[in-house]
Amino acid sequence: MFTDDFGLFIIRFNKVSYNHIFCFAACKHTASRSGNTSTTATAATLAGGWAAHERQTLTAQGQQDLAIGYQADTNTLSATESQINANVYGGLVSQQDDINPNGVTDTTLSTAWANLVHLDSSTLTGNAYGGAALGDYTSANYNRLWLTDSQVNGSVYGGLAEGTNSTAGWNQVIINNSSVTGDVYAASAAQGGNNTVTLAGKSDISGTVYGGEGGNNQLTLLNFQSAQELNVSGFDRPYIISGADTSVTFAQDVAQADVYVQGVNDVNGHIMIRTPDENSSFLLHSVDSGVYTYALTPEQQADGWTAWLLSGGFSSQRAETYVQTAMAALALANAGDGLLSEALNNAVQSGQETGTFLQSSYENATHETGSGIRLHATTVLAGLYTQTADWLGGLYARYAYGDYNTYPVHSDSYASSWAGGLFGAWNGTENLRLLADARVGWQTTSYGGSYQTGASFDYESVFTSLQTAAQYAFIPSLWADARLRWTHIQGKDLTDNLGEEIYLSGSDSLLGALGVNFQPEFLAFGYFAPQIKAELLHEFNGQGLAEVENHRLDGVSLRGTTGRATLGINYNNEAKGLLANLSGFVEGGQMEGWGVKAQGALRF
């Protein structure tokens, strides 16, 4: 029955599943009312679905069952901008044995399952139940009660099951920017567990917040602020406290709570938690904090309470590990820096008109960049050439793969790139040779796997690289070479998996090298000859510029000098047109590590 002034409103549904009452928009399965922005309802009981079972004796015909059912499942009561004077239920089932001539107890289970009450911008005078089962043999499971910007002058229940044999589990209460003058029950029953209560925003609870009589009940505080002390009971899992805006005073000690704070620029001296004494335990988790880091410190106050102070915010050190992604990308783009020059030198020395080459290297190097990266890079070059007495030219393809980790903030990441290029050489004199090459490529550098930051993202970029080189032979077995390579890498703006904004500006490298090669002929044996090489490498630029969460970072760079010593062995079989080299090297300075190179050329 619906009346315009919402007088007595009691409904019994023959169908007690999937019923809905929407105050102020529509009442499915019963009636409709629209066009109101504010509504007042007054009743003894207001329910989305109500099932009742009554056993009575009627006339001389004997015992009769007047039953609507034992279940009130998946019903909804939703109210917006409303004033309600009633006890409200998402779903209600009640069982009564008023008269039982046979003396047999009805043990059929009455269930309230998966019902919902949602009050939004409303005021309720009365109690609110997501789902309730009344009687001796009852259960209330998976019911929900949500309050948003509302006030309840009474108590609220996720699930209520009466009786000594009652159970209530997996019920949920969420209270956001709302107040409750009574108690809050995730569940009320003789037994049950896995119930949850979430308190969010500026919410006040005058009574006690109960989890339930079973195990595995959870209390979560999400940016929760309360003007009065919070009484809690019946929660055996560690509380979860999340958000830097949380400001809560517990009326009792807290055995254990897990605290999560993320995505806030600066928080210093904020009293996040107050407890009656110093026996409480709060564990601050930095997982999923990205470029933010925090500390939670207890401080004894004059009134005998303990205040837990939250401090911290944006961490440049954590953000620098993001910038290392661009540095790893630049280092990988330059990996195997001398392979092409060595291939062209071998081609010119061969005197063959056409040929192919295959060059590869592996390098395990630590780069001092302000923080640091350790890069394991594998590079492969394959190309073909043709030459005359004075000129050489050709094309090549390049693939590089590397995995890298950063420090002191740790991450395990990887990168890969593909490139293609052209090269040429000119024999200026009998002893002097000039070389040049140009290549363009595409690269993906992935950051992830950090147990400290919890962040991950992919930095997709394109790079362009130009090199000039010169080689001068003092004698056939002793020559010097100089190289200068410019590389530019440019990527897109990023957002990591935590929603943090990252801008990695284009990075430039200007890498110079000066080396001396010696292949002592007097130590040759057959087709084999040893080779000794000493190099000095210097990075003139290698600057990493970035903006992370609106903080500019420019202290990361590959700039510096590295010394490298190489020892290898050449195989030169002119009869079969085969040239090969295997060498190993160590390096120290801006780059510290070691590596190996394998090269081969087939002449036609």
FIMISE-925857 format. One line per field, with one value per residue (C-alpha): x, y, z; residue number from 0. Coordinates in steps of 0.2 Angstrom, whole numbers, m for minus. Last residue first. Layout:
BEGIN
px c(X;...) .
py c(Y;...) .
pz c(Z;...) .
n c(NUM;...) .
***
This chain:
BEGIN
px c(416;421;413;416;415;415;413;414;415;411;417;412;413;406;410;427;433;432;436;437;436;440;435;438;434;439;434;438;442;460;461;460;461;457;460;463;457;463;453;457;444;445;429;426;410;393;379;368;355;353;340;323;308;294;277;272;289;297;313;329;343;360;371;382;401;403;421;429;448;453;467;468;478;476;483;486;478;479;495;504;505;516;529;514;509;492;491;476;476;460;451;433;419;401;389;373;356;340;323;312;305;288;280;263;258;242;249;251;263;257;269;274;281;299;314;332;346;363;379;395;413;426;445;456;474;485;498;501;501;512;507;490;477;458;445;427;411;395;377;362;344;332;314;305;293;295;284;277;278;277;277;290;300;297;302;297;295;302;301;312;305;315;314;329;338;355;369;387;404;422;438;454;472;488;489;479;461;453;435;422;403;388;370;358;344;338;329;328;325;324;322;318;322;320;329;330;349;350;343;342;345;340;346;343;350;347;356;353;367;370;384;398;417;428;446;451;433;420;404;396;384;377;373;375;370;370;368;367;367;365;368;360;365;361;371;373;387;384;388;392;389;393;389;395;390;396;391;399;395;406;410;425;437;453;452;459;445;432;441;441;423;419;429;421;404;407;414;399;392;379;375;356;357;365;352;337;346;347;329;324;336;323;311;324;327;309;313;328;318;305;288;280;285;278;264;264;256;250;251;239;245;238;255;258;270;275;274;282;274;286;282;288;281;288;278;269;262;271;277;268;267;264;255;256;247;256;260;245;227;229;229;231;235;242;250;268;273;263;269;264;251;249;251;248;245;244;242;235;239;234;225;224;207;196;204;207;206;214;215;219;235;225;223;221;218;215;224;212;203;189;176;176;179;176;181;184;175;178;181;191;193;204;199;198;196;190;191;183;192;185;167;157;156;165;157;159;154;142;143;150;155;160;171;177;177;173;173;166;169;163;173;165;150;143;129;124;126;136;146;138;138;131;120;121;127;135;139;153;155;149;152;145;148;142;153;146;131;126;112;109;106;94;94;103;107;118;126;118;115;110;99;98;106;113;118;131;133;128;129;123;127;121;132;125;111;107;93;86;79;69;72;83;89;98;106;98;95;88;77;76;84;91;96;109;111;105;108;101;106;101;113;105;93;90;77;83;69;70;51;49;36;24;10;m2;11;4;13;28;36;49;54;63;69;78;85;78;73;66;56;55;63;68;74;87;90;84;87;80;86;82;94;86;73;70;59;43;26;18;2;3;m12;m15;m32;m49;m58;m54;m37;m21;m6;11;18;32;36;46;49;58;64;59;51;44;34;31;34;42;46;52;64;68;51;46;43;32;30;21;24;36;49;46;53;62;59;61;67;61;67;62;74;68;54;39;23;29;23;23;20;19;9;8;18;9;4;0;7;0) .
py c(m66;m63;m70;m60;m65;m57;m62;m50;m53;m41;m34;m22;m4;10;28;21;4;m9;m27;m35;m52;m56;m68;m64;m71;m69;m81;m79;m97;m94;m78;m88;m75;m80;m67;m69;m57;m46;m30;m16;m2;14;24;43;52;57;44;57;58;74;83;79;91;87;88;70;65;77;71;75;62;69;57;72;71;52;48;31;28;12;m1;m16;m32;m44;m62;m70;m86;m93;m102;m96;m77;m71;m62;m53;m44;m37;m20;m9;9;18;34;34;48;46;61;55;65;62;67;72;58;64;53;54;43;32;18;7;20;35;40;54;48;44;52;46;55;47;56;44;50;38;37;23;19;6;m7;m23;m15;m1;16;13;27;24;38;38;47;41;46;39;41;34;30;27;17;18;4;5;m3;3;m7;6;m6;m23;m17;m29;m15;m3;m8;0;m2;3;9;12;24;22;32;28;36;30;39;29;35;24;23;39;44;27;32;22;21;15;13;9;m2;m3;m14;m12;m21;m17;m25;m22;m28;m13;m8;9;11;5;0;m16;m20;m33;m30;m34;m26;m29;m21;m22;m17;m7;m5;6;6;18;20;4;m1;m8;m18;m21;m33;m32;m41;m33;m41;m34;m42;m30;m34;m17;m12;5;19;33;48;39;27;14;m5;m16;m33;m33;m46;m43;m49;m45;m54;m48;m50;m47;m38;m32;m41;m31;m40;m25;m14;m27;m30;m11;m10;m24;m16;1;m8;m17;m2;4;m13;m4;13;11;1;15;27;15;12;31;33;20;27;42;30;26;44;46;34;45;61;55;64;63;60;61;53;55;41;50;40;45;49;67;74;65;50;50;35;37;33;36;39;37;43;39;23;19;2;m7;6;m3;5;m8;m1;m10;m4;m5;13;19;25;26;41;38;50;64;74;80;81;75;80;75;62;47;33;28;10;6;m12;m13;m25;m27;m10;m3;4;20;22;40;42;54;47;60;51;36;18;10;m9;m18;m34;m49;m53;m40;m43;m26;m8;8;24;40;55;68;55;56;41;42;24;14;m5;m17;m36;m51;m67;m77;m79;m69;m53;m37;m25;m6;1;16;34;31;47;48;61;51;32;18;0;m15;m33;m50;m66;m75;m83;m88;m84;m70;m51;m46;m31;m23;m4;2;17;36;32;46;47;53;35;20;3;m12;m30;m47;m62;m73;m74;m90;m94;m109;m100;m89;m73;m69;m51;m46;m29;m21;m3;5;20;38;35;50;50;56;38;23;6;m10;m27;m45;m59;m71;m71;m88;m94;m108;m101;m86;m70;m68;m51;m43;m26;m21;m3;3;17;36;37;52;53;59;41;26;9;m7;m23;m42;m56;m69;m69;m87;m97;m115;m127;m134;m133;m140;m154;m153;m160;m145;m132;m114;m98;m106;m91;m88;m71;m67;m49;m43;m25;m21;m4;0;15;34;38;56;55;62;45;28;11;m5;m21;m39;m53;m66;m67;m86;m97;m94;m86;m98;m101;m119;m128;m139;m147;m145;m141;m122;m115;m121;m110;m111;m94;m92;m74;m68;m49;m41;m23;m20;m5;m10;0;14;32;38;56;60;73;76;70;68;49;36;18;3;m15;m25;m11;4;19;36;43;28;14;m3;m18;m36;m49;m63;m63;m66;m66;m50;m43;m24;m13;6;16;34;39;56;51;33;17;0) .
pz c(m258;m240;m225;m209;m190;m173;m155;m141;m122;m108;m91;m78;m72;m82;m76;m72;m75;m90;m93;m110;m119;m137;m151;m168;m185;m203;m217;m236;m238;m244;m233;m217;m203;m185;m172;m154;m140;m125;m122;m109;m106;m97;m93;m92;m86;m90;m89;m80;m66;m57;m67;m58;m59;m48;m56;m51;m60;m72;m81;m88;m90;m96;m106;m111;m114;m112;m112;m118;m116;m125;m125;m137;m138;m152;m153;m170;m177;m195;m192;m176;m174;m159;m171;m179;m164;m166;m157;m157;m149;m143;m142;m139;m138;m133;m136;m129;m129;m119;m124;m109;m98;m91;m78;m70;m56;m59;m49;m64;m72;m82;m96;m108;m124;m129;m137;m139;m147;m150;m156;m159;m159;m163;m164;m170;m168;m177;m174;m184;m201;m195;m189;m196;m193;m191;m190;m185;m187;m179;m180;m170;m170;m157;m155;m139;m129;m110;m102;m85;m67;m50;m33;m27;m15;m22;m39;m53;m66;m78;m96;m110;m127;m142;m160;m171;m183;m189;m197;m201;m204;m207;m212;m216;m214;m218;m237;m238;m238;m238;m237;m227;m227;m217;m217;m203;m196;m178;m166;m147;m131;m113;m96;m78;m60;m48;m32;m25;m21;m35;m52;m61;m79;m92;m110;m128;m143;m162;m176;m195;m207;m224;m235;m241;m245;m255;m260;m269;m271;m259;m256;m239;m230;m213;m196;m179;m163;m145;m128;m113;m95;m87;m69;m65;m53;m42;m48;m65;m61;m74;m69;m83;m89;m108;m121;m139;m157;m174;m191;m207;m225;m241;m257;m266;m255;m249;m232;m223;m228;m222;m205;m202;m207;m194;m180;m183;m182;m166;m156;m147;m143;m132;m137;m139;m123;m113;m119;m114;m97;m94;m99;m86;m74;m73;m64;m51;m49;m42;m28;m23;m26;m13;m12;5;23;40;49;68;79;95;111;126;143;143;140;124;120;102;90;73;56;42;23;6;m11;m28;m30;m14;m20;m5;8;22;39;53;68;85;101;118;118;128;125;106;94;75;60;69;55;58;40;25;8;m9;m7;m18;m5;13;19;37;43;61;75;93;94;112;117;113;96;90;71;59;41;28;23;16;22;39;37;54;57;57;73;73;87;95;91;100;90;100;94;81;67;51;40;24;22;39;36;49;45;52;50;64;71;84;73;68;80;80;96;99;94;77;68;50;41;26;26;38;31;40;35;39;36;51;58;75;87;76;74;58;52;67;70;86;90;85;67;57;39;28;21;30;22;31;23;27;23;37;49;58;70;81;97;89;79;62;58;43;39;54;59;75;79;74;56;47;29;17;11;21;13;21;13;15;10;23;36;44;54;65;81;73;64;49;44;29;26;42;47;64;67;63;46;38;20;8;1;11;3;10;2;2;m3;8;22;27;37;40;43;61;64;82;83;98;87;92;87;91;88;79;71;57;51;35;31;16;13;29;37;54;52;52;35;29;11;0;m8;m2;m8;m2;m11;m11;m16;m5;8;12;22;13;12;24;32;38;44;59;61;51;67;65;61;71;67;60;54;41;35;20;18;3;1;19;28;46;58;45;42;25;20;3;m5;m23;m29;m47;m47;m38;m44;m37;m31;m42;m43;m32;m41;m39;m22;m11;m22;m15;m24;m25;m32;m21;m9;m21;m11;m4;13;14;29;26;39;32;17;14;m3;2;m5;0) .
n c(603;602;601;600;599;598;597;596;595;594;593;592;591;590;589;588;587;586;585;584;583;582;581;580;579;578;577;576;575;574;573;572;571;570;569;568;567;566;565;564;563;562;561;560;559;558;557;556;555;554;553;552;551;550;549;548;547;546;545;544;543;542;541;540;539;538;537;536;535;534;533;532;531;530;529;528;527;526;525;524;523;522;521;520;519;518;517;516;515;514;513;512;511;510;509;508;507;506;505;504;503;502;501;500;499;498;497;496;495;494;493;492;491;490;489;488;487;486;485;484;483;482;481;480;479;478;477;476;475;474;473;472;471;470;469;468;467;466;465;464;463;462;461;460;459;458;457;456;455;454;453;452;451;450;449;448;447;446;445;444;443;442;441;440;439;438;437;436;435;434;433;432;431;430;429;428;427;426;425;424;423;422;421;420;419;418;417;416;415;414;413;412;411;410;409;408;407;406;405;404;403;402;401;400;399;398;397;396;395;394;393;392;391;390;389;388;387;386;385;384;383;382;381;380;379;378;377;376;375;374;373;372;371;370;369;368;367;366;365;364;363;362;361;360;359;358;357;356;355;354;353;352;351;350;349;348;347;346;345;344;343;342;341;340;339;338;337;336;335;334;333;332;331;330;329;328;327;326;325;324;323;322;321;320;319;318;317;316;315;314;313;312;311;310;309;308;307;306;305;304;303;302;301;300;299;298;297;296;295;294;293;292;291;290;289;288;287;286;285;284;283;282;281;280;279;278;277;276;275;274;273;272;271;270;269;268;267;266;265;264;263;262;261;260;259;258;257;256;255;254;253;252;251;250;249;248;247;246;245;244;243;242;241;240;239;238;237;236;235;234;233;232;231;230;229;228;227;226;225;224;223;222;221;220;219;218;217;216;215;214;213;212;211;210;209;208;207;206;205;204;203;202;201;200;199;198;197;196;195;194;193;192;191;190;189;188;187;186;185;184;183;182;181;180;179;178;177;176;175;174;173;172;171;170;169;168;167;166;165;164;163;162;161;160;159;158;157;156;155;154;153;152;151;150;149;148;147;146;145;144;143;142;141;140;139;138;137;136;135;134;133;132;131;130;129;128;127;126;125;124;123;122;121;120;119;118;117;116;115;114;113;112;111;110;109;108;107;106;105;104;103;102;101;100;99;98;97;96;95;94;93;92;91;90;89;88;87;86;85;84;83;82;81;80;79;78;77;76;75;74;73;72;71;70;69;68;67;66;65;64;63;62;61;60;59;58;57;56;55;54;53;52;51;50;49;48;47;46;45;44;43;42;41;40;39;38;37;36;35;34;33;32;31;30;29;28;27;26;25;24;23;22;21;20;19;18;17;16;15;14;13;12;11;10;9;8;7;6;5;4;3;2;1;0) .
***
